[in-house]
Each structure stands twice: as structure tokens, then as C-alpha cells.
């Protein structure tokens, strides 16, 4: 895709979890394409970006009402990128912690559903309302020692498909992205932590991930961000209920 191929001029967007990682990459790509962006996160952006920032915990019971209030305070809303989520430590099923399970599910599933539900009326008032939710390749395949994350991302895929049916009559499109391994700071940190407990060295682990792909490399943050802009703009106006993988061709 050419660098000038995406156009989001005048589009008003909220990006949850937009202060770092994939969320920040999406914010930057939306801003470059001409959008007005509000970041919802627990911490301010780690880099200077020309976006509004709202501190909000999406795991709490009041998250839906808080997102509804925020969407009403804005001058209008055309796009919600429901990106906020966490990746728990690798644990086998026998070692899964109940408190951790509830915390991760609250963020990764309720946070997505609450964000979409809270913004639904504002998006319906737009003539191009769209939602992009962050799923994962773990939303349709599994990996050992990742039962909690896998379950949460399977749930996100279900939320996308159900929300597309719920919001379609009001003209709101709902799609998702399923990234494979992306060399974010968070992923590199997790690989390094795993190395500290006997796992492979980070460079070896990342090379092994790259070797599993058709392109012989792992996809980048910006490549995920480009797909987010595509799904959030009129370029994908005929698409809803779809999950697009961005994983450089993992078999």
C-alpha cells in the first residue's frame, strides 16, 4: 500500500489502549491520514502525538457508561478502535490463577464489549460509523501455555461477529484484526522474561517466529495500523463481521 493511499480526513476516532504499542502505531497512522484522535488509556502516550488523552479503566463495571459519556462529550464519533488489552504470563492450564483469569477477561473481553456498547449511539449518528477491535491469531488457533489469552481472544472474535449483527441495522460496521507475533516492546519484554526462566534467547525466539511465516519475517506495528485505518474508513465500506489476519502468512 502506498504511503499516500489512506485517507481519514475529518474522521473522528477513539483509540483505546492508544498510548503505546499497536495502539500508538494506530494513533500515528490515523493522525497521518488526517483523523482527529482521542486516546483512552490508563497512562498518557509514551510519545508526543497530536491527540487528546482521557484516563479510563475499561475493566471496571462503569466502563460502558464512561465510554458513552465520553462519546457524547466529543463533537461526534466516526470510529472506535477497541485495542486495549493485556497479555498474561505463559501458564499451563494446571497453573492458571483464578484472580488473574478474571482480571484479564475483564480487560480483554468486557473492555471491548463495553467500549463498543458505550459508543454505539454516537457511531450510529455518524454516516460512516465503524468499529475495529483487536483480536489475535489466538482468536482462531491455540498455543500451549496460553489458555487464558487464547480464550479471551476467541471471545473478541465472537464479540466482533455479534456486534456486527447488532449494529448493522444502524449502519455501523464492526470488524477485527488478528495480528500474529509483532515485535512490540511488550512482546520483546515477554520473550526476555521467558528467557530468564529457561526459554530461548530473544533473538533466537524472534527468528523462530519469523521462520514460521510465508514472508520469512514477522509483521510490523505499522502494518497492523494500516489495516486498522483500512477497516475504519470508507475503503472497507462493504465489510462487516470480518477478522483480518496480519501475520506475514503463518501456516
C-alpha atoms as one frame of an Amber mdcrd trajectory, in Angstrom:
protein
   0.000   0.000   0.000   1.379   3.423  -0.951   2.077   5.818   1.891  -0.482
   8.282   0.464  -3.185   5.671  -0.168  -5.074   6.092   3.099  -7.430   9.000
   3.712  -9.100   9.625   7.056  -9.556  13.388   6.744 -12.251  14.650   9.080
 -12.734  11.267  10.719 -13.239  11.449  14.488 -11.782   8.446  16.293 -11.294
   6.962  19.737  -8.430   4.502  20.210  -8.444   2.540  23.457  -5.059   1.419
  24.691  -3.585   4.021  22.362  -0.655   5.173  24.481   1.865   2.516  23.443
   2.472  -0.499  21.216  -0.036  -1.309  18.497  -2.453   1.302  19.814   0.090
   4.092  19.454   1.003   2.883  15.959  -2.688   3.069  15.018  -2.979   6.560
  16.521   0.005   7.750  14.495  -1.328   6.236  11.274  -4.780   7.773  11.817
  -3.261  11.190  12.531  -1.095  10.938   9.407  -4.230  10.119   7.399  -5.999
  13.243   8.692  -8.137  11.943  11.564  -8.898  13.618  14.896  -7.982  11.128
  17.636  -8.799  10.687  21.314  -6.686   8.171  23.213  -8.286   6.241  26.080
  -5.752   4.564  28.344  -4.551   4.309  31.924  -1.369   6.272  31.185  -0.607
   9.156  28.799   1.054   8.392  25.457   4.707   7.435  25.706   5.469   9.611
  22.690   4.324  13.109  21.797   1.308  12.859  19.496  -1.293  15.430  18.497
  -4.190  13.608  20.144  -6.499  14.129  23.103  -5.968  11.846  26.090  -8.577
  10.508  28.535  -7.629   8.338  31.509 -10.097   5.472  31.885 -10.056   1.943
  33.306 -12.010  -0.210  30.856 -12.034  -3.247  33.135 -14.421  -1.659  35.631
 -18.169  -2.088  35.842 -18.712   1.561  34.879 -16.661   1.328  31.673 -19.631
   1.266  29.286 -21.246   4.328  30.822 -17.896   6.113  30.897 -17.356   5.428
  27.195 -20.899   6.585  26.460 -20.276   9.819  28.364 -17.004  10.353  26.506
 -18.582   9.808  23.087 -21.287  12.338  23.974 -18.690  14.932  25.010 -16.905
  14.707  21.675 -18.124  16.667  18.686 -19.097  13.406  17.039 -17.622   9.936
  16.598 -16.972   8.009  13.411 -14.533   5.295  14.510 -13.823   3.288  17.641
 -10.635   1.231  17.720 -11.123  -1.159  20.648  -7.481  -2.049  21.092  -6.950
  -2.072  24.865  -5.885  -5.457  26.196  -3.274  -7.334  28.163  -1.205 -10.473
  27.580  -0.878 -12.554  30.739   2.227 -14.618  31.548   2.583 -18.026  29.914
   0.880 -20.588  32.151  -0.268 -24.136  31.533  -3.862 -24.964  32.353  -2.954
 -26.606  35.668  -1.303 -23.364  36.794  -3.932 -20.850  35.724  -4.710 -18.380
  38.517  -8.374 -17.550  39.097  -7.801 -13.926  40.083  -5.603 -13.376  37.038
  -8.227 -15.022  34.823 -10.951 -12.638  35.974  -8.688  -9.583  35.635  -7.568
 -10.424  32.089 -11.078 -11.319  30.951 -12.383  -8.050  32.388  -9.936  -6.077
  30.255  -9.781  -8.187  27.106 -13.475  -9.041  26.763 -15.636  -6.743  28.898
 -13.423  -3.800  27.960 -14.054  -4.437  24.260 -17.789  -5.076  24.653 -18.215
  -2.078  26.976 -16.352   0.208  24.582 -18.482  -0.838  21.623 -21.734  -0.697
  23.563 -20.906   2.659  25.101 -20.057   4.233  21.756 -22.834   2.567  19.741
 -25.268   5.500  19.767 -22.613   8.050  18.782 -21.373   5.789  15.982 -24.924
   5.262  14.731 -25.319   9.032  14.459 -22.381   9.133  12.034 -22.846   8.379
   8.354 -19.698   6.230   8.421 -19.667   4.695  11.893 -17.161   1.869  12.268
 -15.532  -0.262  14.945 -12.179  -2.029  14.703 -11.489  -4.488  17.537  -8.094
  -6.011  18.257  -8.295  -9.786  18.228  -5.297 -12.060  17.594  -4.328 -15.187
  15.705  -5.033 -16.723  19.125  -8.657 -15.915  18.344  -8.790 -18.862  15.935
  -5.829 -21.045  16.874  -4.190 -22.045  20.151  -0.733 -22.213  21.668   0.469
 -24.185  24.644   0.665 -22.292  27.936  -1.620 -19.533  26.617  -5.066 -20.831
  27.555  -6.191 -17.581  29.195  -5.064 -15.273  26.382  -6.423 -17.684  23.774
  -9.815 -17.835  25.488 -10.000 -14.048  25.716  -9.179 -13.534  22.049 -11.623
 -16.227  20.932 -14.166 -14.151  22.838 -13.169 -10.970  20.986 -13.834 -12.717
  17.667 -17.306 -13.601  18.943 -17.907 -10.043  20.128 -16.988  -8.692  16.685
 -19.339 -11.046  14.875 -22.247 -10.472  17.259 -21.730  -6.698  17.382 -21.710
  -6.586  13.577 -25.192  -8.118  13.593 -26.434  -5.911  16.437 -25.145  -2.632
  14.997 -25.516  -3.347  11.295 -29.129  -2.116  11.122 -27.955   1.289  12.348
 -25.277   1.438   9.650 -22.313   0.746  11.943 -19.682  -1.680  10.668 -17.719
  -3.872  13.111 -14.542  -5.672  12.063 -11.461  -7.033  13.761  -7.742  -7.523
  13.249  -5.882 -10.710  14.157  -2.180  -9.895  14.439   0.398 -12.616  14.686
   3.596 -12.023  16.651   4.551  -8.346  16.378   7.913  -7.200  17.759   6.467
  -4.610  20.111   8.382  -3.650  23.227   5.846  -5.697  25.192   6.487  -8.865
  23.157  10.258  -8.478  23.338   9.940  -7.971  27.095   7.876 -11.148  27.486
  10.357 -13.150  25.421  13.227 -11.791  27.505  11.384 -12.697  30.717  10.771
 -16.193  29.424  14.475 -16.489  28.574  15.208 -15.664  32.201  13.285 -18.768
  33.254  14.965 -21.118  30.775  13.421 -20.130  27.452  15.366 -19.345  24.276
  17.287 -16.107  23.853  15.139 -13.257  22.444  16.914 -13.155  19.072  16.562
 -16.922  18.710  12.879 -16.849  19.697  12.039 -13.998  17.314  13.914 -15.712
  14.469  11.941 -18.900  15.094   8.696 -16.916  14.866   9.849 -15.334  11.599
  10.692 -18.743  10.157   7.081 -19.852  10.652   5.784 -17.251   8.172   5.444
 -17.268   4.402   7.311 -13.950   4.182  10.151 -15.127   6.414   9.631 -12.242
   8.824   7.140 -11.078  11.416   4.675  -8.320  10.628   5.248  -4.807  11.973
   3.226  -2.454  14.150   2.716  -0.100  11.230   1.407  -2.898   9.021  -1.245
  -3.625  11.644  -2.003   0.105  11.851  -2.536   0.345   8.095  -5.133  -2.416
   8.268  -6.852  -0.627  11.167  -7.173   2.527   9.062  -8.434   0.483   6.106
 -11.145  -1.146   8.226 -12.059   2.154   9.855 -12.531   4.167   6.667 -14.689
   4.087   3.558 -12.073   1.916   1.822 -13.769  -1.066   3.518 -17.347   0.241
   3.338 -18.767  -3.122   2.254 -17.153  -5.135   5.056 -18.511  -6.041   8.489
 -18.179  -9.027  10.830 -14.764  -9.793   9.332 -11.481 -10.637  11.069  -8.382
  -9.809   9.015  -5.123 -11.594   9.923  -1.879  -9.588   9.849   0.780 -12.203
  10.480   3.029 -12.385   7.384   1.479 -15.687   6.365   1.658 -18.075   9.321
   0.663 -21.548   8.132
